[in-house]
Amino acid sequence: MDLAFTPEEQAFRDEIRTWVRANLPEDIAHKVRNDLHLTRDDLQRWAKILGKKGWLGYGWPTEFGGPGWSAVQKHLFEEECALACTPRIVPFGPVMVAPVIMAYGTPEQHKRFLPGIASGEAWWSQGYSEPGSGSDLASVKTRAERVGDKYIVNGQKTWTTLGQYGEWIFCLVRTSNEGKPQTGISFLLIDMKSPGVTVRPIKLLDGSHEVNEVFFDNVEVPADQLIGEENKGWTYAKHLLSHERTNIADVNRAKRELERVKRIAKAEGVWEDTRFRDQIALLEIDVIALEMLVLRVLSAMKSGKNPLDIAGLLKIKGSEIQQRYSELMMLAAGPYSLPYVQEAMEAGYQGDFPGGALSNAPLAATYFNMRKTTIYGGSNEVQRNIVAQTVLG
């Protein structure tokens, strides 16, 4: 197992670093660096810049218009983007549904859906969770009934991240009640502008609008928007979730945020507190260990092995690290982590408070938001069971 990068890989890193820093708008980088609110325009502006370069689908093979990068090159791209303070690529289109369309979709579906995802023009949402169906996705109740050449969809999805911006949504729907619950699920692509689709915001504690409820009331969906075979959607969902859980680990973002923890601790005068610095050291050790695990996965992939059976382990450790660095930031800033007036911060006033550096806000809101990371994408309790069964035997 070789965890060192080759000279060619280092040269690739330099190329990525130069291009990203030359093309990333400074106003967007400023928002990411200080954890300020990113608008739909911010996110899509960066997506379109990447799309024009052919890098929004950076994990795609060349046959579908991607760069055909190796696993190591993809990792280096993600790392340089994180260190340059780019927004995270909204994963629902290029990282999650696109691989499913590539693997199980028809040639017509490839031509219809993939170009819009690759360019950053089309905004996709994910329709998995329902009230009462979170980690237990096999219990989904949203119903799709085949009537001629279309499906009639009725039901509800919840916790739909950024669904207020969605133009398309990929959904798990129930098409049969026979046999095991997993065998009656299908994978549908639904135009969110269709009559009968309603999106309602779920307001979070900090007043932000990140997640939504999505209702389907007799929504007509053409049958040619079914991916693969009817009642085989569970197989496609598992394929997608492996990519989602690996993406959640996000070790590169953790490395960037670890440095932010240190900056805040120094600015707020707690860096000299030995016990606090011990906690930062413990976090740094875990970030390094997570990076080593990711590099082991990359090494396995270079050897032709399939490492996705440990995607759950990456998700567990990555999500716990995200919670820990957000907690340490808030503890370092103390009461100055609490103010959160979005309009004031965007106008530049938040940093005027004594001790309240711009980088300190909205740390409390971030802390609360990060409580979700050990739940979404499959709760960590469930992931530990999966790891025990598939890895430990």
N, C-alpha and C positions, 0 to 999 in steps of 0.2 A: 504494500500500500504506500503510494507516494503522495504526500500532502503538500509538496512544494510545487509552485507554478513554474512552467518552463519559460525560457526566454521569449518564445513566440507568444505565450499567454500574457507575459508582462508587457510586451509591445502592444498587444490587443487592449490591455487595460489602459495604457497611455493614450491610445487612439480614442477610446470611449471617453476618458476623462477630459481630453481636449475638446471633443465635440460637445459634450454635455454642458461644460462650463461656458462654451461660446454661444450656445443656443437657448439656454434656460433663461427666461425673463427674470430680471432681478426682483421685480415686485412679487412674483410667485415664490422665489427662493426666500425672500424676507418673511413671507407668511409662514412657510414651512419651518424655517429656522426658529421662529418665535411661537409656533403652534397657534397661529391666527386662523380665523375662519376662511376656508377656501370655497369660492363660489363655483357654480356650475361652469361658468365661463373660464375660471382659472383652470379647473380640471380638464375641460375639453380643449382649451388652448394648448396645454402641454401635450395632451393626447394627439392632437392634430400635427404638432411639430414632430413628434415621434413617428406618426403615421406617414408624413411626407418623406421622412428618411427611410421608412420601411422597418422601423424598430418598435412600433407599438405591439405588433405580434412577434416580439423578440424570441419567443420560444417555439415559433412555428417552423416547420420544414419548408424548404425552398419550393416544393411542389404546390404549396398553398400561398405562396407569396411572402414567406418569412425569410430571414437571413440564413436559416439552417445552422445556427450556432450549436456548438457542443454544450454539454451541461456546465463545463467550467466557464466557458465564455458567457453563458447566461448568468452565472453567479457573479462574474466580474462586472457585467453590465449593471446588475441590481445593486452591487456594492458601490460602484462609482455614482450611480444615481442617488442613492441614499446619502452618501457623503457630501454630494453637491447640493443637497436639500431640494431635490425635485419632489413634487407630489407623488404619492404612490399611484401607480397605474390602477385605475378602477378595474378590478379583476373580472367582473361578471361577464364581460364580452371576450376580451382577448385571452384571458387566463383560464376561464372556467367553461363557458359554453362553446367557444370555438373548438377546443380539442374534441368535444363530444360530437359536434357537427362534422369535423374532419373524419373521426373514427367511424361514426354510425350513420351519418347523413348521406343523402343521394347526391350525385353530381349536380343536379339542379339546385339542391339546397346549398351546396358549396358555392355555386355561382351567385346565388341570390343573397346569401347572408354574410359570407366571409369578407368580401371587399369593404362593406360598410364598417365592419368591426376593425379591419386592418387600418383603415384611414382615420378612425376616431370620429367618424360622422354619426354612427348609430350608438345610442346609449341603451345598454341592456341592464335589466334587473333580474334578480333571482327570486323565484316563487317556490320555496321549499317549506319553510316553517308555517304552521297553522296553530290556532288556539288549541292547545292540547296535543300538538304534534311538533315537538321541537327536536330533541335528540332521537326520539322514536319516530323517524320519518315514515316507517312502514304503516303508521296509523293515519296517514293523510286521508281526508274525507272530501276534498274538492273533487267534484264529479264531472267527468266528461263522457257524454253519451253520443255514440255515433249515429248520425241521421243522414243517410245518403252520402254526399261527398263533403260533409263537415261534421264537426263535433260541437255539441252544445255544452258549455262549461258553466257550472254553478258552484260557488263556494267562497272561501276566504283564505287569504294568506296574511301573515303578520310578520313584523320585524323586517320588512322589506327595506333594506338599506338603500338610501338615495332613490327610492322608488318614485319620488315626486318629479325626478328628472327623466324617468324611464320612457323609452319609446317602444321597446320590446321587452318581454319578460319570458324567461324559460321556466316552465312549471312542471312539477310532479302532480299528476292527476290520477284519480281512480277510475279505471275503465272496467273493472270486474271485481266482484266480491267472492268469487270462487277460489278455493284453495287457500294457501298461505297468503297473508296480507301483502307480502313483497311481490307476489306473482300477478297482482291485479293493477299494477301501477304503470302509467305511460308517461312519456316525456314530450310535452307540447311546447311549441314556440307561439306566443300570442302577441299580436299587435295591441299595445296598450291604448291606442286611439280607438279601438273597437267599441261600438255601442255596448253598454252594460258593464264596462270596466270603471270602477270608482276607486280613487286613491285618497285615503284620509291620513293626515299626519298624526304621529304619536310624539307629543312634546316631551322632551327629556327634562331632567331636574334643572339643568342650566338654561332652559328655555330654547335650546336649539332644536332643529327639526332634521334629524338624521334618518329616522326609521318611520315606517308607515304600515298601515293596514291596506290591503288591496282586496276589493270585492269583485266577484264575477257573478253577474245576474243575466242568465241566458245569453252568454257571450258566444257568438258564432265564430268558430275557428276552422278554416279550410283544412281538410284532411291531409293535404300535402305539407302541412306544417307539423306533422307528427314525425319525430326523429326515430328512425329504426322501426322496430315492430311494436304493435300494440301489446301491452302487458309485459314488455321487456324493459320498462323504464328504470327499474331498480338497478339493473346491471349498468346502465348508462350513468345513473346517479352516483354509484360507487366509483366509477371512473373519474367523474368530476370531483368528488369529495377528496380523492387522493391529491389532486392538484390544489384544492382549496386549503387543505390542512398543511401542506408543505408551504404554501404561500403565507399562511398565518404565522409561521415560525419567524420569518422576517428578521433573521439575525443581523442583516446590514442596518436596518433601522435601529435595532437594539444597540449596535456599536455607536451610531450617531447620537442616540439619546443618552447613552452612558456619558459621553463627553459633555452633554448639556447638564446632566446631574452635577458633574464636577464644577462646571462654570457657575451654576446657581449656588452650590455649596460655598464656593469661594466668595462670590458676591455678597452672600448673606451672612458671612462670618462664622459658618459652622464647619469649615474645612479643617480647622485646628482641633475640632472635637474628635479625639481618638476613636471613641465608640462609633461616631457617625461615619468616620472615614473607614472603619472596619466594615461597616455595612456596604459601603461603596466597593470596597475590595472584594467582598463576598459576591456582590453582583457582577463585578468584572470577571471573576473566576468563572461564574456560570455562563456569562456571555462567551468567553473564550471556549469553554467546554461545548456550548451549543455550536459555535463555529467549527470546532473540530469534528463534531458529529455531521454537520453539513458537508464538510470536506471529505469525510469518509464516504458519505453517500455519493459525492461527485466522483471519488476514486472508483467506487463500485460501478458507477455508470460508465466510466471510461473503460472498464474491464468487460463491459457487456452484461452486467448483472442488473436485475430490477430491484431497486431499493425502496419502492413505494410502500412495501409492507411495514416500514417504520415511519410512515407519514404521521401516524398518530403520536408517536414519541416526539417528533419534531414539534407538533402542535402543542403538546403538553408543556414542554420546557419553554418554547417560545412565548406562549401566552402567559405563563407564570412570570417570566422575566419582564414582560411588558407591564404587568401589574406592579412588580417590585420597583422598576425605575420610576413609574408615575407616582408611587407612594413616597419614594425618597425625595423626589423633586418637591412635592407638596410639604413634606416635613422640613426640608431645608428652608423653604420660603416662609414657613409659619403663617401668620395671619395675612401676609401679603399675597398668598396664593388664592385668597378668597374672592377679591373683587373681580367681577366679570361683567363689564358693560361693553358689549361687542362694538357698538358704534364708537364709543370712546377709544377703544383699542385701535380700531381701524383708522381713526383720525389721528392717532399718535399720542393721546393724552394719558394712557394707562401708565406709561413710564414716568410720569411726573410725580406720582405719589412717593413720599419718602420711603426709601427702601424697596419700592415696588417696581423694580426693573421690568421693562416690557417682556423680557423672557420669562418672567415669573407667572404670567397670566395667560390663559386661565387654568392654572395647575390643578385646582380643586375639581374643576369640570372634567379635565382629562383623567384625573384619578377615578372619578365616578364612572366615566365612560369606559375605562379599561376593565371595570368589573365584569364586563360582558365577555372578555376574550377567552375565559376558561369555560364558557357555555356555548358560544356559537361555533359552527363548524363541527358540531359533535362535542358534547360536554366532556371534560377531562376525565370524569369518573368512567364514562363509557369507553373513552379512548384507552384507559388503563386496562380495561377488560380485553379490548381488541388486541393490544400489545401483548398481554399475557397469553392469549390464545394463538396469535399468529407468529410471534417472535420467540417467546419462551417455550411454547409447545405445551 
